[in-house]
């Protein structure tokens, strides 16, 4: 459970990707949302691109349990603690002093945002998979994540969200760049170039 939720996808040397959309997403601070069914955006592609530059990678796969704001905060802390175990101490202390806040969630997300900014290396990429898991009738956790955590992080780190269904953009900060399945398709020229770059020595007839 722990490894599946927080571990960075394993990348073999043969993994490749050259699309500029992904390249910009991992290099420039800001929030990028990819909305596509499973298979359009492979996690290994993002990992491969991050590995090509000197950057740390925070990875979190949201589950339905993260619809609870407290669980979401704990998941965020656990993912970042893979890089810096000290991150989250202030947030956890506030949560202990005020357990089960009703109107007190925004300050906790803001505190964690500040801890992430101060505790992570300047060259860090943050990937949040399966953001659709946070969607429910009122989207409170998605809204808290977007407006009280990601909005602060966006000026410091590349923040990438992936979702298998449309996300209510009102729950996210202004300026989110969104790409859908149609944006992720490659044309014939690019597909041929990719086939020739696989290193598998495919016969030209097969290409």
PyMOL commands that set and color helices and strands:
alter all, ss='L'
color gray80, all
select helices_A, chain A and resi 2-6+20-27+43-51+64-67+69-80+89-97+105-119+131-134+140-153+169-171+181-184+188-196
alter helices_A, ss='H'
color red, helices_A
select strands_A, chain A and resi 30-35+56-61+124-129+158-163+177-180
alter strands_A, ss='S'
color yellow, strands_A
deselect
rebuild
show_as cartoon
